[in-house]
Amino acid sequence: MGEALGEKDPSFRVWSEEPPNGEPPLELLRRSPVTPVELFYVRCHGEVPRVDDASFRLGVDGMVERPLELGLDELRERFPVTTVEAALSCAGNRRTQLMEVAPIPGEIPWREGAIANARWSGVPLGEVLRAAGVREGARHVAFLGLDRAVGEAAGVEFGGSIPLEKALSEETLLAWGMNGEPLPAVHGFPLRVVVPGTVGARSVKWLSRVTVRREPSGNHFQARSYRLFPPEVRAEEAVWERAVELTDTPVNSAICAPSPNERVRAGTIAVEGWAVAGGERLVDGVEVSADGGRNWWTAELVGERARWSWRLWRVELELEAGRHELVVRAWDSAGVGQPEYASELWNFKGYVNNAWHRVGIDAGETELGDRCSRG
Protein backbone atom coordinates (compact mmCIF):
# COMPACT_ATOMS: atom_id res chain seq x y z
CA MET A 1 0.00 0.00 0.00
CA GLY A 2 1.36 3.41 -0.97
CA GLU A 3 2.77 5.86 1.57
CA ALA A 4 0.27 8.55 0.55
CA LEU A 5 -2.64 6.52 1.95
CA GLY A 6 -1.05 6.44 5.39
CA GLU A 7 -1.07 3.49 7.79
CA LYS A 8 -4.17 1.67 6.63
CA ASP A 9 -5.28 -1.88 7.32
CA PRO A 10 -3.68 -4.41 4.91
CA SER A 11 -7.17 -5.29 3.61
CA PHE A 12 -7.93 -1.66 2.69
CA ARG A 13 -9.30 -1.46 -0.86
CA VAL A 14 -7.15 1.01 -2.83
CA TRP A 15 -8.90 2.67 -5.76
CA SER A 16 -5.91 4.86 -6.64
CA GLU A 17 -2.48 5.63 -5.20
CA GLU A 18 -2.16 9.12 -6.71
CA PRO A 19 -4.33 10.79 -5.76
CA PRO A 20 -4.88 8.49 -2.75
CA ASN A 21 -8.39 7.03 -2.61
CA GLY A 22 -9.68 3.92 -0.89
CA GLU A 23 -12.15 2.31 1.48
CA PRO A 24 -12.13 -0.51 4.05
CA PRO A 25 -13.84 -3.90 3.81
CA LEU A 26 -17.31 -3.75 5.33
CA GLU A 27 -16.78 -6.73 7.60
CA LEU A 28 -14.17 -4.64 9.47
CA LEU A 29 -15.98 -1.31 9.23
CA ARG A 30 -19.00 -2.65 11.15
CA ARG A 31 -17.02 -3.73 14.20
CA SER A 32 -16.68 -0.40 16.01
CA PRO A 33 -19.02 2.60 16.43
CA VAL A 34 -15.91 4.83 16.32
CA THR A 35 -13.95 4.01 13.19
CA PRO A 36 -10.21 3.42 13.73
CA VAL A 37 -8.03 5.64 11.56
CA GLU A 38 -6.65 2.60 9.75
CA LEU A 39 -10.17 1.84 8.50
CA PHE A 40 -11.34 5.40 7.74
CA TYR A 41 -11.95 5.88 4.03
CA VAL A 42 -9.68 8.21 2.03
CA ARG A 43 -10.93 10.68 -0.59
CA CYS A 44 -8.45 13.04 -2.24
CA HIS A 45 -8.54 15.04 -5.47
CA GLY A 46 -4.81 15.62 -5.64
CA GLU A 47 -1.50 14.93 -3.95
CA VAL A 48 -1.43 15.10 -0.15
CA PRO A 49 0.20 18.44 0.78
CA ARG A 50 3.22 18.44 3.06
CA VAL A 51 2.63 21.11 5.69
CA ASP A 52 4.90 22.37 8.49
CA ASP A 53 2.62 22.77 11.50
CA ALA A 54 5.05 25.19 13.18
CA SER A 55 4.83 27.74 10.37
CA PHE A 56 1.18 27.02 9.45
CA ARG A 57 -1.25 29.96 9.50
CA LEU A 58 -4.99 29.96 8.95
CA GLY A 59 -6.36 33.08 7.29
CA VAL A 60 -9.85 34.38 8.18
CA ASP A 61 -11.03 37.15 5.85
CA GLY A 62 -13.84 38.44 3.64
CA MET A 63 -16.86 40.09 5.24
CA VAL A 64 -15.31 40.39 8.70
CA GLU A 65 -14.42 43.37 10.89
CA ARG A 66 -11.04 41.99 11.96
CA PRO A 67 -9.20 39.66 9.53
CA LEU A 68 -7.17 37.04 11.37
CA GLU A 69 -4.01 35.01 10.82
CA LEU A 70 -3.91 32.15 13.34
CA GLY A 71 -1.36 29.47 14.08
CA LEU A 72 -2.27 26.17 15.69
CA ASP A 73 -0.99 27.22 19.12
CA GLU A 74 -3.04 30.41 19.02
CA LEU A 75 -6.18 28.46 18.05
CA ARG A 76 -5.67 26.13 21.02
CA GLU A 77 -4.93 28.89 23.52
CA ARG A 78 -7.43 31.52 22.42
CA PHE A 79 -10.57 29.45 21.80
CA PRO A 80 -12.43 26.71 23.69
CA VAL A 81 -11.36 23.21 22.68
CA THR A 82 -14.07 20.62 22.17
CA THR A 83 -14.68 17.16 20.69
CA VAL A 84 -17.55 16.16 18.40
CA GLU A 85 -18.32 12.61 17.32
CA ALA A 86 -19.49 12.77 13.72
CA ALA A 87 -19.79 10.60 10.63
CA LEU A 88 -18.45 11.76 7.28
CA SER A 89 -19.66 10.24 4.04
CA CYS A 90 -18.27 10.71 0.54
CA ALA A 91 -20.92 11.99 -1.87
CA GLY A 92 -20.06 9.05 -4.13
CA ASN A 93 -20.56 6.38 -1.47
CA ARG A 94 -22.53 3.39 -2.85
CA ARG A 95 -21.90 4.53 -6.43
CA THR A 96 -21.52 0.95 -7.66
CA GLN A 97 -25.29 0.38 -7.44
CA LEU A 98 -25.86 3.41 -9.68
CA MET A 99 -23.26 2.07 -12.11
CA GLU A 100 -25.35 -1.09 -12.42
CA VAL A 101 -28.25 1.06 -13.64
CA ALA A 102 -26.21 2.87 -16.32
CA PRO A 103 -22.50 3.60 -16.89
CA ILE A 104 -20.85 6.44 -14.95
CA PRO A 105 -17.47 6.86 -16.67
CA GLY A 106 -14.53 8.56 -15.03
CA GLU A 107 -15.72 8.17 -11.44
CA ILE A 108 -14.44 5.97 -8.58
CA PRO A 109 -16.63 2.86 -8.14
CA TRP A 110 -17.15 3.39 -4.42
CA ARG A 111 -18.88 0.55 -2.62
CA GLU A 112 -20.49 1.00 0.81
CA GLY A 113 -17.30 1.82 2.75
CA ALA A 114 -16.80 5.50 1.85
CA ILE A 115 -18.33 6.44 5.19
CA ALA A 116 -16.90 6.41 8.71
CA ASN A 117 -17.42 7.83 12.18
CA ALA A 118 -14.74 9.55 14.27
CA ARG A 119 -14.20 11.76 17.31
CA TRP A 120 -12.94 15.11 16.02
CA SER A 121 -11.12 17.56 18.30
CA GLY A 122 -10.60 21.26 17.69
CA VAL A 123 -12.30 24.61 18.19
CA PRO A 124 -15.77 25.65 17.08
CA LEU A 125 -15.56 27.60 13.83
CA GLY A 126 -18.27 29.91 15.16
CA GLU A 127 -16.00 31.09 17.99
CA VAL A 128 -13.33 32.10 15.48
CA LEU A 129 -15.88 33.88 13.28
CA ARG A 130 -17.26 35.79 16.23
CA ALA A 131 -13.72 36.89 17.13
CA ALA A 132 -13.28 38.15 13.56
CA GLY A 133 -16.65 39.94 13.64
CA VAL A 134 -19.04 38.91 10.85
CA ARG A 135 -20.38 41.86 8.89
CA GLU A 136 -24.05 42.45 8.16
CA GLY A 137 -25.17 40.90 4.88
CA ALA A 138 -22.88 37.86 5.11
CA ARG A 139 -24.63 34.59 4.23
CA HIS A 140 -21.95 31.98 3.52
CA VAL A 141 -18.54 30.84 4.74
CA ALA A 142 -16.07 29.48 2.20
CA PHE A 143 -13.11 27.16 2.80
CA LEU A 144 -9.95 26.71 0.78
CA GLY A 145 -7.52 23.81 1.09
CA LEU A 146 -3.83 23.57 0.30
CA ASP A 147 -4.27 20.58 -2.02
CA ARG A 148 -4.36 21.06 -5.78
CA ALA A 149 -6.51 18.79 -7.90
CA VAL A 150 -5.47 16.60 -10.81
CA GLY A 151 -7.63 15.57 -13.75
CA GLU A 152 -10.50 17.74 -14.96
CA ALA A 153 -9.78 20.52 -12.44
CA ALA A 154 -5.98 20.24 -12.59
CA GLY A 155 -4.19 22.82 -10.49
CA VAL A 156 -7.33 24.07 -8.73
CA GLU A 157 -7.22 24.24 -4.93
CA PHE A 158 -10.04 22.25 -3.36
CA GLY A 159 -12.72 24.41 -1.77
CA GLY A 160 -16.38 24.81 -0.92
CA SER A 161 -18.74 26.68 1.35
CA ILE A 162 -21.58 26.27 3.82
CA PRO A 163 -24.34 28.64 4.97
CA LEU A 164 -23.31 31.04 7.73
CA GLU A 165 -25.88 29.54 10.10
CA LYS A 166 -24.19 26.14 9.85
CA ALA A 167 -20.74 27.69 10.23
CA LEU A 168 -21.84 29.32 13.50
CA SER A 169 -23.33 26.09 14.88
CA GLU A 170 -21.38 24.59 17.76
CA GLU A 171 -20.82 21.23 16.03
CA THR A 172 -18.86 22.73 13.09
CA LEU A 173 -15.18 22.48 13.98
CA LEU A 174 -11.75 23.58 12.94
CA ALA A 175 -10.25 20.19 13.81
CA TRP A 176 -6.67 19.15 14.40
CA GLY A 177 -7.42 15.85 16.15
CA MET A 178 -8.98 12.55 15.14
CA ASN A 179 -9.78 9.84 17.71
CA GLY A 180 -7.50 11.45 20.27
CA GLU A 181 -4.47 11.76 17.99
CA PRO A 182 -3.23 14.48 15.61
CA LEU A 183 -4.81 14.38 12.17
CA PRO A 184 -2.94 12.00 9.86
CA ALA A 185 -1.60 13.68 6.74
CA VAL A 186 -4.09 11.97 4.46
CA HIS A 187 -6.99 13.17 6.61
CA GLY A 188 -6.04 16.84 6.58
CA PHE A 189 -3.05 17.54 8.85
CA PRO A 190 -2.56 20.04 10.35
CA LEU A 191 -6.12 21.46 10.21
CA ARG A 192 -9.41 20.69 8.54
CA VAL A 193 -12.99 21.79 8.88
CA VAL A 194 -15.53 19.19 10.00
CA VAL A 195 -19.14 19.95 9.05
CA PRO A 196 -21.36 17.23 10.58
CA GLY A 197 -24.52 16.29 8.72
CA THR A 198 -23.27 17.38 5.29
CA VAL A 199 -21.55 15.52 2.45
CA GLY A 200 -17.86 14.95 3.08
CA ALA A 201 -16.82 17.40 0.37
CA ARG A 202 -17.78 20.32 2.64
CA SER A 203 -15.33 19.18 5.34
CA VAL A 204 -12.33 20.65 3.53
CA LYS A 205 -8.94 19.19 4.46
CA TRP A 206 -5.56 20.95 4.76
CA LEU A 207 -7.49 24.12 5.47
CA SER A 208 -5.65 27.35 4.65
CA ARG A 209 -8.35 30.02 4.48
CA VAL A 210 -11.83 30.78 5.77
CA THR A 211 -13.66 33.54 3.87
CA VAL A 212 -16.99 35.05 4.90
CA ARG A 213 -19.07 35.87 1.82
CA ARG A 214 -22.42 37.10 0.61
CA GLU A 215 -22.68 34.31 -2.00
CA PRO A 216 -21.65 30.63 -1.97
CA SER A 217 -18.10 29.77 -2.97
CA GLY A 218 -17.27 29.98 -6.66
CA ASN A 219 -14.67 27.24 -6.30
CA HIS A 220 -14.86 24.50 -8.95
CA PHE A 221 -15.77 21.87 -6.36
CA GLN A 222 -18.74 23.92 -5.14
CA ALA A 223 -19.91 25.56 -8.36
CA ARG A 224 -19.45 22.61 -10.70
CA SER A 225 -18.17 19.29 -9.36
CA TYR A 226 -20.37 18.46 -6.38
CA ARG A 227 -23.77 19.12 -7.91
CA LEU A 228 -26.76 16.89 -8.46
CA PHE A 229 -28.74 16.40 -11.67
CA PRO A 230 -31.93 14.41 -12.27
CA PRO A 231 -31.71 10.97 -13.95
CA GLU A 232 -32.78 12.22 -17.38
CA VAL A 233 -29.87 14.71 -17.69
CA ARG A 234 -26.62 13.53 -19.28
CA ALA A 235 -23.20 15.14 -18.87
CA GLU A 236 -23.19 16.70 -22.32
CA GLU A 237 -26.52 18.41 -21.58
CA ALA A 238 -25.62 19.70 -18.12
CA VAL A 239 -26.25 23.33 -17.23
CA TRP A 240 -24.26 23.53 -14.02
CA GLU A 241 -25.90 26.68 -12.73
CA ARG A 242 -29.24 24.86 -12.60
CA ALA A 243 -27.97 21.86 -10.66
CA VAL A 244 -28.57 21.31 -6.96
CA GLU A 245 -25.62 22.00 -4.64
CA LEU A 246 -24.92 19.00 -2.46
CA THR A 247 -25.34 19.85 1.21
CA ASP A 248 -26.98 17.52 3.76
CA THR A 249 -26.43 13.80 3.52
CA PRO A 250 -29.70 11.87 3.03
CA VAL A 251 -30.83 9.09 5.35
CA ASN A 252 -28.95 6.00 4.26
CA SER A 253 -28.04 2.47 5.32
CA ALA A 254 -26.07 -0.54 4.14
CA ILE A 255 -25.54 -4.22 4.94
CA CYS A 256 -21.97 -4.96 6.02
CA ALA A 257 -22.41 -8.67 6.77
CA PRO A 258 -23.08 -11.12 5.23
CA SER A 259 -21.16 -10.15 2.09
CA PRO A 260 -22.66 -10.31 -1.43
CA ASN A 261 -22.94 -13.92 -2.68
CA GLU A 262 -21.64 -15.28 0.62
CA ARG A 263 -22.73 -18.84 1.43
CA VAL A 264 -24.08 -19.08 4.97
CA ARG A 265 -25.46 -21.96 6.99
CA ALA A 266 -29.26 -22.14 6.94
CA GLY A 267 -30.92 -21.32 10.25
CA THR A 268 -30.27 -18.29 12.43
CA ILE A 269 -27.90 -15.75 10.91
CA ALA A 270 -26.84 -12.28 12.04
CA VAL A 271 -27.19 -9.39 9.61
CA GLU A 272 -25.25 -6.22 10.49
CA GLY A 273 -24.59 -2.82 8.99
CA TRP A 274 -24.58 0.97 9.34
CA ALA A 275 -27.20 3.71 9.08
CA VAL A 276 -26.86 7.48 8.99
CA ALA A 277 -29.09 10.55 8.88
CA GLY A 278 -28.15 13.99 7.58
CA GLY A 279 -28.67 17.58 8.65
CA GLU A 280 -30.07 17.94 12.16
CA ARG A 281 -31.86 14.58 12.02
CA LEU A 282 -31.29 11.31 13.87
CA VAL A 283 -31.54 7.69 12.74
CA ASP A 284 -34.93 6.60 14.07
CA GLY A 285 -35.16 3.01 12.86
CA VAL A 286 -33.81 0.27 10.60
CA GLU A 287 -35.65 -2.65 9.03
CA VAL A 288 -34.24 -5.69 7.26
CA SER A 289 -35.87 -8.10 4.84
CA ALA A 290 -34.67 -11.57 3.81
CA ASP A 291 -37.07 -11.95 0.86
CA GLY A 292 -36.43 -8.90 -1.30
CA GLY A 293 -38.71 -6.57 0.64
CA ARG A 294 -41.93 -8.55 1.12
CA ASN A 295 -41.50 -9.04 4.89
CA TRP A 296 -39.52 -6.91 7.31
CA TRP A 297 -37.86 -7.30 10.70
CA THR A 298 -36.81 -4.49 13.02
CA ALA A 299 -33.07 -4.25 13.66
CA GLU A 300 -31.50 -3.40 17.01
CA LEU A 301 -29.65 -0.07 16.93
CA VAL A 302 -26.25 -0.26 18.62
CA GLY A 303 -25.02 2.52 20.91
CA GLU A 304 -26.61 5.79 21.94
CA ARG A 305 -29.01 7.84 19.85
CA ALA A 306 -26.87 10.88 19.02
CA ARG A 307 -26.96 13.61 16.43
CA TRP A 308 -24.12 13.71 13.88
CA SER A 309 -22.81 10.16 14.38
CA TRP A 310 -23.98 7.04 12.56
CA ARG A 311 -25.77 4.04 14.10
CA LEU A 312 -24.57 0.50 13.68
CA TRP A 313 -27.38 -2.08 13.70
CA ARG A 314 -27.91 -5.83 14.02
CA VAL A 315 -30.74 -8.31 13.52
CA GLU A 316 -31.00 -12.12 13.63
CA LEU A 317 -33.02 -13.81 10.89
CA GLU A 318 -34.12 -17.39 10.31
CA LEU A 319 -33.23 -18.54 6.80
CA GLU A 320 -34.25 -21.71 5.02
CA ALA A 321 -31.87 -23.29 2.52
CA GLY A 322 -31.80 -21.47 -0.81
CA ARG A 323 -31.15 -18.08 -2.36
CA HIS A 324 -32.11 -14.97 -0.35
CA GLU A 325 -32.10 -11.27 -1.12
CA LEU A 326 -31.31 -9.28 2.02
CA VAL A 327 -32.56 -5.69 1.96
CA VAL A 328 -32.12 -2.86 4.45
CA ARG A 329 -33.95 0.44 4.77
CA ALA A 330 -33.77 3.18 7.42
CA TRP A 331 -35.75 6.28 8.30
CA ASP A 332 -34.86 9.41 10.23
CA SER A 333 -36.43 11.49 12.99
CA ALA A 334 -38.30 13.58 10.42
CA GLY A 335 -40.05 10.43 9.18
CA VAL A 336 -38.10 10.40 5.90
CA GLY A 337 -37.10 6.99 4.52
CA GLN A 338 -35.05 5.68 1.65
CA PRO A 339 -36.27 5.25 -1.95
CA GLU A 340 -36.71 1.66 -3.06
CA TYR A 341 -34.73 1.59 -6.31
CA ALA A 342 -31.38 3.03 -7.38
CA SER A 343 -32.83 3.70 -10.84
CA GLU A 344 -34.88 6.51 -9.28
CA LEU A 345 -31.65 8.22 -8.18
CA TRP A 346 -29.24 7.67 -11.07
CA ASN A 347 -27.23 10.75 -12.01
CA PHE A 348 -24.23 11.05 -14.30
CA LYS A 349 -21.88 11.90 -11.42
CA GLY A 350 -23.10 8.98 -9.29
CA TYR A 351 -23.80 11.00 -6.17
CA VAL A 352 -25.82 10.40 -2.97
CA ASN A 353 -27.23 6.95 -3.67
CA ASN A 354 -29.48 6.12 -0.73
CA ALA A 355 -31.75 3.51 -2.27
CA TRP A 356 -32.51 0.34 -0.32
CA HIS A 357 -29.31 -1.67 -0.11
CA ARG A 358 -29.63 -5.24 -1.42
CA VAL A 359 -27.30 -8.21 -0.89
CA GLY A 360 -27.86 -11.64 -2.40
CA ILE A 361 -26.68 -14.65 -0.36
CA ASP A 362 -27.03 -18.44 -0.44
CA ALA A 363 -28.08 -20.45 2.61
CA GLY A 364 -26.85 -24.02 2.68
CA GLU A 365 -27.82 -27.09 4.64
CA THR A 366 -28.02 -27.05 8.44
CA GLU A 367 -25.16 -28.34 10.52
CA LEU A 368 -27.08 -31.57 11.17
CA GLY A 369 -27.69 -32.01 7.45
CA ASP A 370 -24.01 -31.52 6.76
CA ARG A 371 -23.08 -34.21 9.28
CA CYS A 372 -25.64 -36.63 7.87
CA SER A 373 -24.47 -36.09 4.30
CA ARG A 374 -20.91 -36.91 5.34
CA GLY A 375 -21.96 -40.02 7.34
C-alpha positions in Angstrom: 0.0 0.0 0.0 1.4 3.4 -1.0 2.8 5.9 1.6 0.3 8.5 0.5 -2.6 6.5 2.0 -1.1 6.4 5.4 -1.1 3.5 7.8 -4.2 1.7 6.6 -5.3 -1.9 7.3 -3.7 -4.4 4.9 -7.2 -5.3 3.6 -7.9 -1.7 2.7 -9.3 -1.5 -0.9 -7.1 1.0 -2.8 -8.9 2.7 -5.8 -5.9 4.9 -6.6 -2.5 5.6 -5.2 -2.2 9.1 -6.7 -4.3 10.8 -5.8 -4.9 8.5 -2.8 -8.4 7.0 -2.6 -9.7 3.9 -0.9 -12.2 2.3 1.5 -12.1 -0.5 4.1 -13.8 -3.9 3.8 -17.3 -3.8 5.3 -16.8 -6.7 7.6 -14.2 -4.6 9.5 -16.0 -1.3 9.2 -19.0 -2.7 11.2 -17.0 -3.7 14.2 -16.7 -0.4 16.0 -19.0 2.6 16.4 -15.9 4.8 16.3 -14.0 4.0 13.2 -10.2 3.4 13.7 -8.0 5.6 11.6 -6.6 2.6 9.8 -10.2 1.8 8.5 -11.3 5.4 7.7 -11.9 5.9 4.0 -9.7 8.2 2.0 -10.9 10.7 -0.6 -8.4 13.0 -2.2 -8.5 15.0 -5.5 -4.8 15.6 -5.6 -1.5 14.9 -4.0 -1.4 15.1 -0.1 0.2 18.4 0.8 3.2 18.4 3.1 2.6 21.1 5.7 4.9 22.4 8.5 2.6 22.8 11.5 5.1 25.2 13.2 4.8 27.7 10.4 1.2 27.0 9.4 -1.2 30.0 9.5 -5.0 30.0 8.9 -6.4 33.1 7.3 -9.8 34.4 8.2 -11.0 37.2 5.9 -13.8 38.4 3.6 -16.9 40.1 5.2 -15.3 40.4 8.7 -14.4 43.4 10.9 -11.0 42.0 12.0 -9.2 39.7 9.5 -7.2 37.0 11.4 -4.0 35.0 10.8 -3.9 32.2 13.3 -1.4 29.5 14.1 -2.3 26.2 15.7 -1.0 27.2 19.1 -3.0 30.4 19.0 -6.2 28.5 18.0 -5.7 26.1 21.0 -4.9 28.9 23.5 -7.4 31.5 22.4 -10.6 29.5 21.8 -12.4 26.7 23.7 -11.4 23.2 22.7 -14.1 20.6 22.2 -14.7 17.2 20.7 -17.5 16.2 18.4 -18.3 12.6 17.3 -19.5 12.8 13.7 -19.8 10.6 10.6 -18.5 11.8 7.3 -19.7 10.2 4.0 -18.3 10.7 0.5 -20.9 12.0 -1.9 -20.1 9.0 -4.1 -20.6 6.4 -1.5 -22.5 3.4 -2.8 -21.9 4.5 -6.4 -21.5 0.9 -7.7 -25.3 0.4 -7.4 -25.9 3.4 -9.7 -23.3 2.1 -12.1 -25.3 -1.1 -12.4 -28.3 1.1 -13.6 -26.2 2.9 -16.3 -22.5 3.6 -16.9 -20.9 6.4 -15.0 -17.5 6.9 -16.7 -14.5 8.6 -15.0 -15.7 8.2 -11.4 -14.4 6.0 -8.6 -16.6 2.9 -8.1 -17.2 3.4 -4.4 -18.9 0.6 -2.6 -20.5 1.0 0.8 -17.3 1.8 2.7 -16.8 5.5 1.8 -18.3 6.4 5.2 -16.9 6.4 8.7 -17.4 7.8 12.2 -14.7 9.5 14.3 -14.2 11.8 17.3 -12.9 15.1 16.0 -11.1 17.6 18.3 -10.6 21.3 17.7 -12.3 24.6 18.2 -15.8 25.6 17.1 -15.6 27.6 13.8 -18.3 29.9 15.2 -16.0 31.1 18.0 -13.3 32.1 15.5 -15.9 33.9 13.3 -17.3 35.8 16.2 -13.7 36.9 17.1 -13.3 38.1 13.6 -16.7 39.9 13.6 -19.0 38.9 10.8 -20.4 41.9 8.9 -24.1 42.4 8.2 -25.2 40.9 4.9 -22.9 37.9 5.1 -24.6 34.6 4.2 -22.0 32.0 3.5 -18.5 30.8 4.7 -16.1 29.5 2.2 -13.1 27.2 2.8 -9.9 26.7 0.8 -7.5 23.8 1.1 -3.8 23.6 0.3 -4.3 20.6 -2.0 -4.4 21.1 -5.8 -6.5 18.8 -7.9 -5.5 16.6 -10.8 -7.6 15.6 -13.8 -10.5 17.7 -15.0 -9.8 20.5 -12.4 -6.0 20.2 -12.6 -4.2 22.8 -10.5 -7.3 24.1 -8.7 -7.2 24.2 -4.9 -10.0 22.3 -3.4 -12.7 24.4 -1.8 -16.4 24.8 -0.9 -18.7 26.7 1.4 -21.6 26.3 3.8 -24.3 28.6 5.0 -23.3 31.0 7.7 -25.9 29.5 10.1 -24.2 26.1 9.9 -20.7 27.7 10.2 -21.8 29.3 13.5 -23.3 26.1 14.9 -21.4 24.6 17.8 -20.8 21.2 16.0 -18.9 22.7 13.1 -15.2 22.5 14.0 -11.8 23.6 12.9 -10.3 20.2 13.8 -6.7 19.1 14.4 -7.4 15.9 16.1 -9.0 12.6 15.1 -9.8 9.8 17.7 -7.5 11.4 20.3 -4.5 11.8 18.0 -3.2 14.5 15.6 -4.8 14.4 12.2 -2.9 12.0 9.9 -1.6 13.7 6.7 -4.1 12.0 4.5 -7.0 13.2 6.6 -6.0 16.8 6.6 -3.0 17.5 8.9 -2.6 20.0 10.4 -6.1 21.5 10.2 -9.4 20.7 8.5 -13.0 21.8 8.9 -15.5 19.2 10.0 -19.1 19.9 9.0 -21.4 17.2 10.6 -24.5 16.3 8.7 -23.3 17.4 5.3 -21.5 15.5 2.5 -17.9 14.9 3.1 -16.8 17.4 0.4 -17.8 20.3 2.6 -15.3 19.2 5.3 -12.3 20.6 3.5 -8.9 19.2 4.5 -5.6 21.0 4.8 -7.5 24.1 5.5 -5.7 27.4 4.7 -8.3 30.0 4.5 -11.8 30.8 5.8 -13.7 33.5 3.9 -17.0 35.1 4.9 -19.1 35.9 1.8 -22.4 37.1 0.6 -22.7 34.3 -2.0 -21.7 30.6 -2.0 -18.1 29.8 -3.0 -17.3 30.0 -6.7 -14.7 27.2 -6.3 -14.9 24.5 -8.9 -15.8 21.9 -6.4 -18.7 23.9 -5.1 -19.9 25.6 -8.4 -19.5 22.6 -10.7 -18.2 19.3 -9.4 -20.4 18.5 -6.4 -23.8 19.1 -7.9 -26.8 16.9 -8.5 -28.7 16.4 -11.7 -31.9 14.4 -12.3 -31.7 11.0 -13.9 -32.8 12.2 -17.4 -29.9 14.7 -17.7 -26.6 13.5 -19.3 -23.2 15.1 -18.9 -23.2 16.7 -22.3 -26.5 18.4 -21.6 -25.6 19.7 -18.1 -26.2 23.3 -17.2 -24.3 23.5 -14.0 -25.9 26.7 -12.7 -29.2 24.9 -12.6 -28.0 21.9 -10.7 -28.6 21.3 -7.0 -25.6 22.0 -4.6 -24.9 19.0 -2.5 -25.3 19.8 1.2 -27.0 17.5 3.8 -26.4 13.8 3.5 -29.7 11.9 3.0 -30.8 9.1 5.4 -29.0 6.0 4.3 -28.0 2.5 5.3 -26.1 -0.5 4.1 -25.5 -4.2 4.9 -22.0 -5.0 6.0 -22.4 -8.7 6.8 -23.1 -11.1 5.2 -21.2 -10.2 2.1 -22.7 -10.3 -1.4 -22.9 -13.9 -2.7 -21.6 -15.3 0.6 -22.7 -18.8 1.4 -24.1 -19.1 5.0 -25.5 -22.0 7.0 -29.3 -22.1 6.9 -30.9 -21.3 10.2 -30.3 -18.3 12.4 -27.9 -15.8 10.9 -26.8 -12.3 12.0 -27.2 -9.4 9.6 -25.3 -6.2 10.5 -24.6 -2.8 9.0 -24.6 1.0 9.3 -27.2 3.7 9.1 -26.9 7.5 9.0 -29.1 10.6 8.9 -28.2 14.0 7.6 -28.7 17.6 8.6 -30.1 17.9 12.2 -31.9 14.6 12.0 -31.3 11.3 13.9 -31.5 7.7 12.7 -34.9 6.6 14.1 -35.2 3.0 12.9 -33.8 0.3 10.6 -35.7 -2.7 9.0 -34.2 -5.7 7.3 -35.9 -8.1 4.8 -34.7 -11.6 3.8 -37.1 -12.0 0.9 -36.4 -8.9 -1.3 -38.7 -6.6 0.6 -41.9 -8.6 1.1 -41.5 -9.0 4.9 -39.5 -6.9 7.3 -37.9 -7.3 10.7 -36.8 -4.5 13.0 -33.1 -4.3 13.7 -31.5 -3.4 17.0 -29.6 -0.1 16.9 -26.2 -0.3 18.6 -25.0 2.5 20.9 -26.6 5.8 21.9 -29.0 7.8 19.8 -26.9 10.9 19.0 -27.0 13.6 16.4 -24.1 13.7 13.9 -22.8 10.2 14.4 -24.0 7.0 12.6 -25.8 4.0 14.1 -24.6 0.5 13.7 -27.4 -2.1 13.7 -27.9 -5.8 14.0 -30.7 -8.3 13.5 -31.0 -12.1 13.6 -33.0 -13.8 10.9 -34.1 -17.4 10.3 -33.2 -18.5 6.8 -34.3 -21.7 5.0 -31.9 -23.3 2.5 -31.8 -21.5 -0.8 -31.1 -18.1 -2.4 -32.1 -15.0 -0.4 -32.1 -11.3 -1.1 -31.3 -9.3 2.0 -32.6 -5.7 2.0 -32.1 -2.9 4.5 -34.0 0.4 4.8 -33.8 3.2 7.4 -35.8 6.3 8.3 -34.9 9.4 10.2 -36.4 11.5 13.0 -38.3 13.6 10.4 -40.0 10.4 9.2 -38.1 10.4 5.9 -37.1 7.0 4.5 -35.1 5.7 1.6 -36.3 5.2 -1.9 -36.7 1.7 -3.1 -34.7 1.6 -6.3 -31.4 3.0 -7.4 -32.8 3.7 -10.8 -34.9 6.5 -9.3 -31.6 8.2 -8.2 -29.2 7.7 -11.1 -27.2 10.7 -12.0 -24.2 11.1 -14.3 -21.9 11.9 -11.4 -23.1 9.0 -9.3 -23.8 11.0 -6.2 -25.8 10.4 -3.0 -27.2 7.0 -3.7 -29.5 6.1 -0.7 -31.8 3.5 -2.3 -32.5 0.3 -0.3 -29.3 -1.7 -0.1 -29.6 -5.2 -1.4 -27.3 -8.2 -0.9 -27.9 -11.6 -2.4 -26.7 -14.6 -0.4 -27.0 -18.4 -0.4 -28.1 -20.4 2.6 -26.8 -24.0 2.7 -27.8 -27.1 4.6 -28.0 -27.1 8.4 -25.2 -28.3 10.5 -27.1 -31.6 11.2 -27.7 -32.0 7.5 -24.0 -31.5 6.8 -23.1 -34.2 9.3 -25.6 -36.6 7.9 -24.5 -36.1 4.3 -20.9 -36.9 5.3 -22.0 -40.0 7.3 
